[in-house]
Amino acid sequence: MSTPIQGITNTGITGITNTIQKIAPPVRPGKEEEQATELDQVKDSSFGSLFKDMIQDVRDTDAEFSQAQYLLATGQIDNPAQVNLAGYKAELSLNLLIQLRDRALTAYNELKNMSV
């Protein structure tokens, strides 16, 4: 099993969140209140909640993996295969989030480059 999961921190997930926030349309001068309302609508949308749920799932699976490693190190776990399963689960959830982010950015770039 590869070990990119061990390096997951909140800063990595925050980077993904910051990337999503960068996708939001730029603020127009004199329209800050309207822009704030639009951003709240984006955050409350099903697309925004999907990303929030995915990020939370990555955090949860990473915590489960860390807990399984701790239990294995302290001898409190009966089946060492549970650690591998938790690691694979965390790795898959992170890969899914990354693929979803990449597809969303690709779709956004295609929409941005469309001529109307």
Z-matrix of the N, CA and C atoms (Angstrom, degrees):
N
C 1 1.451
C 2 1.518 1 109.01
N 3 1.303 2 117.75 1 137.05
C 4 1.452 3 120.80 2 176.53
C 5 1.524 4 110.04 3 -73.29
N 6 1.318 5 116.16 4 165.32
C 7 1.464 6 119.32 5 -173.01
C 8 1.527 7 114.44 6 -117.06
N 9 1.341 8 121.44 7 28.02
C 10 1.462 9 118.17 8 178.26
C 11 1.520 10 112.68 9 -69.32
N 12 1.324 11 117.64 10 -17.50
C 13 1.455 12 121.52 11 -178.45
C 14 1.519 13 111.02 12 -67.67
N 15 1.331 14 117.07 13 -33.86
C 16 1.450 15 120.08 14 -176.81
C 17 1.525 16 111.80 15 -63.67
N 18 1.324 17 118.61 16 -24.11
C 19 1.454 18 121.53 17 -178.58
C 20 1.512 19 114.50 18 -91.30
N 21 1.326 20 118.28 19 5.58
C 22 1.456 21 120.61 20 -178.59
C 23 1.518 22 109.03 21 -69.85
N 24 1.307 23 115.32 22 129.28
C 25 1.457 24 120.82 23 174.90
C 26 1.512 25 107.92 24 -134.86
N 27 1.304 26 115.89 25 172.78
C 28 1.460 27 119.65 26 177.21
C 29 1.516 28 111.48 27 -64.56
N 30 1.342 29 117.98 28 -27.26
C 31 1.463 30 119.69 29 179.95
C 32 1.516 31 111.16 30 -66.64
N 33 1.352 32 118.33 31 -35.13
C 34 1.453 33 120.40 32 177.12
C 35 1.512 34 111.71 33 -66.01
N 36 1.295 35 116.56 34 -41.39
C 37 1.456 36 121.19 35 178.69
C 38 1.529 37 109.77 36 -70.97
N 39 1.329 38 117.11 37 -36.26
C 40 1.460 39 120.31 38 176.50
C 41 1.518 40 109.90 39 -63.05
N 42 1.325 41 117.38 40 -35.80
C 43 1.461 42 120.80 41 176.92
C 44 1.511 43 111.77 42 -61.43
N 45 1.324 44 117.04 43 -39.46
C 46 1.462 45 120.83 44 177.17
C 47 1.518 46 109.78 45 -65.95
N 48 1.341 47 116.69 46 -42.37
C 49 1.460 48 120.84 47 178.71
C 50 1.521 49 110.28 48 -63.28
N 51 1.328 50 117.15 49 -40.89
C 52 1.459 51 120.48 50 178.49
C 53 1.520 52 110.88 51 -64.07
N 54 1.328 53 117.49 52 -37.85
C 55 1.455 54 120.96 53 177.19
C 56 1.521 55 110.35 54 -62.51
N 57 1.323 56 116.47 55 -41.19
C 58 1.459 57 120.50 56 179.04
C 59 1.527 58 109.68 57 -64.59
N 60 1.329 59 117.03 58 -40.04
C 61 1.453 60 120.15 59 179.70
C 62 1.524 61 111.29 60 -67.56
N 63 1.339 62 117.40 61 -30.22
C 64 1.463 63 120.63 62 178.00
C 65 1.521 64 111.25 63 -67.85
N 66 1.321 65 117.48 64 -22.28
C 67 1.461 66 121.27 65 179.77
C 68 1.526 67 110.90 66 -69.96
N 69 1.322 68 116.78 67 -24.97
C 70 1.459 69 121.02 68 -177.64
C 71 1.526 70 109.74 69 -58.24
N 72 1.325 71 117.17 70 149.17
C 73 1.453 72 120.32 71 -178.67
C 74 1.523 73 111.22 72 -62.78
N 75 1.342 74 117.50 73 149.02
C 76 1.465 75 120.48 74 -178.96
C 77 1.524 76 111.53 75 -65.60
N 78 1.325 77 115.19 76 153.01
C 79 1.468 78 121.04 77 -179.44
C 80 1.520 79 108.79 78 -75.21
N 81 1.325 80 115.92 79 130.59
C 82 1.461 81 121.35 80 177.73
C 83 1.521 82 108.74 81 -90.65
N 84 1.317 83 118.03 82 139.97
C 85 1.471 84 120.02 83 179.90
C 86 1.523 85 111.31 84 -59.44
N 87 1.334 86 115.41 85 133.42
C 88 1.456 87 120.85 86 178.18
C 89 1.518 88 114.09 87 80.79
N 90 1.309 89 117.93 88 1.05
C 91 1.467 90 121.91 89 -176.42
C 92 1.532 91 110.87 90 -122.12
N 93 1.336 92 118.34 91 30.51
C 94 1.455 93 121.62 92 -175.57
C 95 1.525 94 112.07 93 -62.66
N 96 1.342 95 117.83 94 -41.98
C 97 1.468 96 120.52 95 -178.73
C 98 1.522 97 110.83 96 -65.66
N 99 1.326 98 116.05 97 -42.59
C 100 1.459 99 120.04 98 178.68
C 101 1.527 100 109.66 99 -65.01
N 102 1.340 101 116.63 100 -39.62
C 103 1.459 102 121.12 101 179.37
C 104 1.523 103 110.64 102 -64.09
N 105 1.333 104 117.71 103 -41.30
C 106 1.464 105 120.89 104 178.97
C 107 1.523 106 110.67 105 -62.27
N 108 1.326 107 116.75 106 -38.94
C 109 1.455 108 120.64 107 178.31
C 110 1.534 109 110.46 108 -65.10
N 111 1.337 110 116.55 109 -41.20
C 112 1.458 111 120.08 110 178.95
C 113 1.521 112 111.14 111 -64.27
N 114 1.334 113 117.43 112 -41.15
C 115 1.461 114 120.42 113 179.22
C 116 1.521 115 111.24 114 -65.82
N 117 1.341 116 117.47 115 -36.73
C 118 1.458 117 120.03 116 176.67
C 119 1.524 118 110.61 117 -64.21
N 120 1.329 119 116.28 118 -37.45
C 121 1.459 120 119.83 119 178.23
C 122 1.528 121 111.01 120 -66.73
N 123 1.352 122 116.68 121 -36.82
C 124 1.463 123 120.26 122 177.89
C 125 1.527 124 109.62 123 -66.52
N 126 1.334 125 117.52 124 -42.49
C 127 1.456 126 121.12 125 -179.66
C 128 1.521 127 111.32 126 -66.27
N 129 1.323 128 117.79 127 -31.86
C 130 1.452 129 121.80 128 -179.77
C 131 1.524 130 112.89 129 -86.49
N 132 1.328 131 117.30 130 -4.83
C 133 1.460 132 119.95 131 -178.30
C 134 1.522 133 110.59 132 -73.05
N 135 1.307 134 115.49 133 166.65
C 136 1.463 135 119.75 134 179.22
C 137 1.523 136 110.75 135 -66.84
N 138 1.326 137 117.23 136 -31.24
C 139 1.466 138 121.02 137 178.31
C 140 1.524 139 110.16 138 -66.66
N 141 1.331 140 116.75 139 -44.85
C 142 1.458 141 120.68 140 178.54
C 143 1.520 142 111.93 141 -65.42
N 144 1.317 143 116.29 142 -40.80
C 145 1.467 144 119.06 143 179.38
C 146 1.521 145 111.05 144 -68.79
N 147 1.340 146 118.07 145 -30.58
C 148 1.455 147 121.40 146 176.44
C 149 1.525 148 110.18 147 -61.95
N 150 1.340 149 116.77 148 -46.24
C 151 1.451 150 119.87 149 179.23
C 152 1.529 151 111.15 150 -65.97
N 153 1.324 152 117.72 151 -39.55
C 154 1.461 153 120.11 152 177.45
C 155 1.521 154 110.71 153 -61.07
N 156 1.333 155 116.41 154 -43.10
C 157 1.465 156 120.68 155 178.87
C 158 1.528 157 111.63 156 -64.72
N 159 1.336 158 116.38 157 -41.04
C 160 1.462 159 120.19 158 179.43
C 161 1.527 160 110.99 159 -64.72
N 162 1.317 161 116.83 160 -42.36
C 163 1.467 162 120.45 161 179.07
C 164 1.517 163 110.12 162 -64.65
N 165 1.319 164 117.23 163 -41.35
C 166 1.459 165 120.38 164 178.42
C 167 1.526 166 110.79 165 -65.17
N 168 1.328 167 117.32 166 -36.92
C 169 1.457 168 120.86 167 177.97
C 170 1.528 169 111.04 168 -63.99
N 171 1.342 170 117.02 169 -40.32
C 172 1.464 171 120.34 170 177.17
C 173 1.523 172 109.89 171 -62.91
N 174 1.318 173 117.08 172 -43.18
C 175 1.466 174 120.10 173 178.12
C 176 1.532 175 111.02 174 -62.39
N 177 1.323 176 116.84 175 -42.97
C 178 1.474 177 120.71 176 -178.80
C 179 1.527 178 111.69 177 -64.82
N 180 1.326 179 116.69 178 -45.57
C 181 1.464 180 119.09 179 -178.39
C 182 1.524 181 110.93 180 -68.24
N 183 1.322 182 117.67 181 -34.03
C 184 1.459 183 119.92 182 175.89
C 185 1.531 184 110.70 183 -66.38
N 186 1.324 185 116.95 184 -39.03
C 187 1.466 186 120.48 185 177.26
C 188 1.530 187 110.48 186 -65.00
N 189 1.335 188 117.06 187 -40.07
C 190 1.468 189 120.55 188 177.04
C 191 1.529 190 110.73 189 -62.11
N 192 1.325 191 116.69 190 -41.68
C 193 1.457 192 121.29 191 179.39
C 194 1.531 193 110.82 192 -64.91
N 195 1.314 194 116.61 193 -43.78
C 196 1.468 195 120.47 194 177.85
C 197 1.525 196 110.75 195 -62.32
N 198 1.321 197 116.07 196 -41.81
C 199 1.463 198 120.47 197 178.95
C 200 1.528 199 110.71 198 -64.29
N 201 1.322 200 117.69 199 -41.41
C 202 1.460 201 121.43 200 178.77
C 203 1.528 202 110.63 201 -64.53
N 204 1.334 203 117.31 202 -39.86
C 205 1.465 204 120.45 203 176.48
C 206 1.524 205 110.82 204 -62.97
N 207 1.309 206 117.03 205 -42.41
C 208 1.459 207 121.30 206 178.82
C 209 1.532 208 110.87 207 -62.52
N 210 1.326 209 115.63 208 -45.56
C 211 1.462 210 119.70 209 179.86
C 212 1.526 211 111.39 210 -63.37
N 213 1.332 212 117.49 211 -37.26
C 214 1.456 213 120.93 212 177.47
C 215 1.529 214 110.68 213 -67.29
N 216 1.322 215 116.57 214 -42.41
C 217 1.462 216 120.74 215 -178.73
C 218 1.524 217 112.15 216 -65.89
N 219 1.319 218 116.82 217 -32.33
C 220 1.463 219 120.40 218 -179.62
C 221 1.518 220 112.72 219 -92.03
N 222 1.335 221 117.39 220 -0.63
C 223 1.460 222 120.95 221 177.41
C 224 1.512 223 114.18 222 77.33
N 225 1.315 224 118.27 223 20.24
C 226 1.457 225 121.87 224 -177.50
C 227 1.521 226 113.05 225 -94.84
N 228 1.314 227 117.43 226 0.29
C 229 1.466 228 120.10 227 -177.42
C 230 1.532 229 108.67 228 -109.74
N 231 1.300 230 116.58 229 136.62
C 232 1.463 231 121.30 230 -177.28
C 233 1.521 232 112.44 231 -84.18
N 234 1.325 233 116.43 232 -36.77
C 235 1.458 234 121.17 233 -174.41
C 236 1.532 235 109.22 234 -115.31
N 237 1.335 236 118.68 235 105.90
C 238 1.472 237 120.59 236 -178.98
C 239 1.530 238 113.20 237 -64.35
N 240 1.325 239 117.47 238 -17.56
C 241 1.466 240 119.76 239 178.53
C 242 1.528 241 111.16 240 -66.05
N 243 1.324 242 117.61 241 -21.93
C 244 1.468 243 120.65 242 177.75
C 245 1.519 244 111.65 243 -62.75
N 246 1.331 245 116.84 244 -31.89
C 247 1.464 246 120.70 245 177.87
C 248 1.520 247 109.95 246 -66.34
N 249 1.332 248 116.47 247 -44.87
C 250 1.466 249 119.86 248 178.07
C 251 1.522 250 111.37 249 -62.64
N 252 1.318 251 116.70 250 -42.72
C 253 1.473 252 119.69 251 179.11
C 254 1.527 253 111.07 252 -62.73
N 255 1.321 254 116.84 253 -41.79
C 256 1.468 255 119.88 254 178.72
C 257 1.529 256 110.35 255 -64.81
N 258 1.319 257 116.71 256 -37.54
C 259 1.468 258 120.83 257 177.92
C 260 1.516 259 112.17 258 -65.33
N 261 1.328 260 116.49 259 -45.06
C 262 1.463 261 120.13 260 178.01
C 263 1.530 262 111.31 261 -63.97
N 264 1.303 263 115.96 262 -39.73
C 265 1.464 264 119.71 263 179.42
C 266 1.535 265 110.37 264 -63.37
N 267 1.322 266 116.38 265 -42.96
C 268 1.469 267 120.09 266 178.77
C 269 1.521 268 110.65 267 -65.99
N 270 1.313 269 117.16 268 -40.53
C 271 1.459 270 120.95 269 179.58
C 272 1.529 271 111.13 270 -64.63
N 273 1.330 272 116.63 271 -42.71
C 274 1.465 273 120.34 272 179.25
C 275 1.519 274 112.20 273 -65.04
N 276 1.325 275 117.44 274 -40.82
C 277 1.463 276 119.16 275 -179.82
C 278 1.521 277 110.80 276 -66.51
N 279 1.335 278 117.54 277 -37.32
C 280 1.459 279 120.23 278 177.23
C 281 1.523 280 110.87 279 -67.12
N 282 1.331 281 117.48 280 -43.91
C 283 1.469 282 120.57 281 178.63
C 284 1.525 283 111.46 282 -62.20
N 285 1.322 284 116.97 283 -39.21
C 286 1.463 285 120.30 284 178.29
C 287 1.526 286 110.88 285 -63.72
N 288 1.323 287 116.60 286 -42.90
C 289 1.469 288 120.42 287 178.40
C 290 1.523 289 110.85 288 -62.70
N 291 1.315 290 116.93 289 -42.53
C 292 1.470 291 120.57 290 -179.87
C 293 1.518 292 110.57 291 -64.88
N 294 1.326 293 117.47 292 -42.32
C 295 1.464 294 120.17 293 178.68
C 296 1.522 295 111.54 294 -64.98
N 297 1.327 296 116.55 295 -40.06
C 298 1.458 297 120.55 296 178.54
C 299 1.521 298 110.74 297 -64.18
N 300 1.332 299 116.01 298 -42.61
C 301 1.463 300 120.41 299 177.77
C 302 1.518 301 110.87 300 -61.86
N 303 1.341 302 117.30 301 -45.42
C 304 1.458 303 121.19 302 -179.57
C 305 1.523 304 111.57 303 -62.57
N 306 1.318 305 116.55 304 -41.66
C 307 1.473 306 119.71 305 178.96
C 308 1.524 307 111.22 306 -66.46
N 309 1.334 308 116.35 307 -38.70
C 310 1.469 309 119.51 308 178.67
C 311 1.519 310 110.53 309 -65.25
N 312 1.334 311 117.16 310 -41.80
C 313 1.466 312 119.95 311 178.44
C 314 1.520 313 111.84 312 -66.35
N 315 1.321 314 116.86 313 -37.97
C 316 1.461 315 120.70 314 177.22
C 317 1.528 316 110.45 315 -63.90
N 318 1.314 317 116.81 316 -45.18
C 319 1.471 318 120.63 317 178.56
C 320 1.520 319 110.63 318 -62.65
N 321 1.339 320 116.76 319 -41.56
C 322 1.464 321 120.15 320 179.34
C 323 1.523 322 110.45 321 -63.18
N 324 1.323 323 117.31 322 -43.98
C 325 1.462 324 120.26 323 180.00
C 326 1.523 325 111.54 324 -64.31
N 327 1.330 326 117.17 325 -36.77
C 328 1.459 327 119.89 326 177.01
C 329 1.523 328 110.74 327 -65.51
N 330 1.323 329 116.67 328 -42.19
C 331 1.463 330 119.71 329 178.32
C 332 1.526 331 111.12 330 -66.13
N 333 1.312 332 115.89 331 -37.85
C 334 1.470 333 120.56 332 -179.02
C 335 1.529 334 110.80 333 -65.86
N 336 1.316 335 116.51 334 -34.73
C 337 1.467 336 120.64 335 -176.78
C 338 1.526 337 113.64 336 -88.00
N 339 1.329 338 117.60 337 -0.99
C 340 1.462 339 120.23 338 178.27
C 341 1.526 340 110.07 339 -70.34
N 342 1.307 341 114.87 340 139.69
C 343 1.460 342 118.60 341 174.33
C 344 1.517 343 109.35 342 -97.42
N 345 1.310 344 114.90 343 131.59
C 346 1.459 345 119.51 344 -176.10
C 347 1.506 346 110.28 345 -104.40
